[in-house]
Amino acid sequence: MDINEQLLCMTSNINIRIKPLLDQDFVPAVLWNQAYLQEAGETTNATEVAIALRRPDQTCTVFRTKVLPLGGSNDKLTLRYLERVLKFLLWQRGGSEILVAGCDAMVGELEKIYSPHGARAFDHNFFGEKVYRSALKITACSVEDLPIENETSMPLGRHLDGCRIGFDLGGSDRKCAAVIDGEVVFSEEVEWNPYFEQDSSYHIEGINDTLKRAAEHLPRIDAIGGSSAGVYVNNEVRVASLFRGVCPVDFESNVRRVFFDLQKRWSGVPFEVVNDGEVTALAGSMSMNENAVLGLAMGTSEAVGYVTPEGNITPMLNELAFAPLDYRDDAPVDEWSGDAGVGAQYLSQQAVARLVPVAGIELPTGMPFPEQLVEVQKLMAAGDQRAADIYSTIGTYLGYAIAHYASFYTIRKVLLLGRVTSGQGGNIIIEQAQKVLDDIFPALAKQIEMVTPNEQDKRHGQAVAAASLPMIS
């Protein structure tokens, strides 16, 4: 009997009443966790556990939970629960030093899993060497020695005074906007192909060209703000797919501090760059005049950003494309991280491509994912039920994902965007996700509203939000 079967037998209240139409074996992380925590809560000697994630700058976030009594047959379930929760926390919040209080017996197992040769070796390298430039460590500590939580938030954005440039760096184009006191006076998209360029000067001069194009439409430059996919720490590029073709030596010497170098070229004006997911959430927050916003873009991958109830963005990574959503043993595997059941396989073009053959749609072998999505959109527009089934399946994934994310974020609005949500299929996704929330998570359904950006925000919202990042002294 595998772990999922053990849990299903152990609890009577786990009931996947709504299953994805084309993926009946899907095991929602939110229901698995709820069933485990219910079982732990019904025991008289459940163990309180705290997981602290500390970064090299000594900022720290703490997650508190409880586990079944340690020892015996429960330990496999507990290890499964803690490992999946830690995986989520790493990709949501980030950290290079993990301290666990309350279950010393499990820490050694977690350390093995997240070691250079363990199942999560990718995560060990990613968070240690690449993001925080400090080896990932997992250690046990006493409750008394647990670090005090001191998570910070950054009051970036919402600064609309002066003459500003906003830019967004994507995999197929560079977008820029010239903004004067919050009004867009010029915007432009320029095609480029940065992924496989080995010479970093291609990227650097391309970004600078975009800034110059916007600057031609402003009387002066007071500030520059930008967004891009990847991980940025204090304006440093730590990990970004745009520079995947650049060798490590060139990356270290020319890319890592590229935005500091560009700031010097532009007379040292205030210059801020953050992850594009954060700017998407910020743009939605500004447009709706609402905080506690989770921005979720379903495109090439799953991009996520978050605005706190106070209206700020945080140092959290929010890279939920690599956070688990499906706990089945044979879940689809992400080819980059090597982990199974993570968000990108369910809430992106990858999900569409994975479901195409299951739906009975035949497309040419090797057709790129974006082209497969276009074909599915055409079928949807023609009223093909097979395409509708794909969107319904993704909508079910989304409903369970939102409920899962609500265990880790305070959410009032979910801003949905990305090519997967466009057209008639997007309506099916939202309707099905709402059905999951209404039927299985009614309290969350009353608390959380799913929204999509209007046309004005699609055209200019991201650029204005990016331009608003720096504060002018």
Secondary structure as GFF3:
##gff-version 3
##sequence-region A 1 473
A	DSSP	alpha_helix	3	10	.	.	.	ID=ss1
A	DSSP	alpha_helix	29	41	.	.	.	ID=ss2
A	DSSP	beta_strand	47	54	.	.	.	ID=ss3
A	DSSP	beta_strand	60	67	.	.	.	ID=ss4
A	DSSP	alpha_helix	74	93	.	.	.	ID=ss5
A	DSSP	beta_strand	97	101	.	.	.	ID=ss6
A	DSSP	alpha_helix	104	113	.	.	.	ID=ss7
A	DSSP	alpha_helix	121	125	.	.	.	ID=ss8
A	DSSP	pi_helix	126	131	.	.	.	ID=ss9
A	DSSP	beta_strand	137	141	.	.	.	ID=ss10
A	DSSP	beta_strand	163	169	.	.	.	ID=ss11
A	DSSP	beta_strand	173	180	.	.	.	ID=ss12
A	DSSP	beta_strand	183	191	.	.	.	ID=ss13
A	DSSP	alpha_helix	200	215	.	.	.	ID=ss14
A	DSSP	beta_strand	223	228	.	.	.	ID=ss15
A	DSSP	beta_strand	231	233	.	.	.	ID=ss16
A	DSSP	beta_strand	236	239	.	.	.	ID=ss17
A	DSSP	three_ten_helix	241	243	.	.	.	ID=ss18
A	DSSP	alpha_helix	248	250	.	.	.	ID=ss19
A	DSSP	pi_helix	251	255	.	.	.	ID=ss20
A	DSSP	alpha_helix	258	265	.	.	.	ID=ss21
A	DSSP	beta_strand	271	275	.	.	.	ID=ss22
A	DSSP	alpha_helix	276	288	.	.	.	ID=ss23
A	DSSP	beta_strand	293	298	.	.	.	ID=ss24
A	DSSP	beta_strand	302	307	.	.	.	ID=ss25
A	DSSP	three_ten_helix	320	322	.	.	.	ID=ss26
A	DSSP	three_ten_helix	343	345	.	.	.	ID=ss27
A	DSSP	alpha_helix	349	355	.	.	.	ID=ss28
A	DSSP	alpha_helix	369	381	.	.	.	ID=ss29
A	DSSP	alpha_helix	385	405	.	.	.	ID=ss30
A	DSSP	beta_strand	413	417	.	.	.	ID=ss31
A	DSSP	three_ten_helix	419	421	.	.	.	ID=ss32
A	DSSP	alpha_helix	423	440	.	.	.	ID=ss33
A	DSSP	alpha_helix	442	447	.	.	.	ID=ss34
A	DSSP	beta_strand	449	451	.	.	.	ID=ss35
A	DSSP	alpha_helix	455	456	.	.	.	ID=ss36
A	DSSP	pi_helix	457	461	.	.	.	ID=ss37
A	DSSP	alpha_helix	462	467	.	.	.	ID=ss38
###
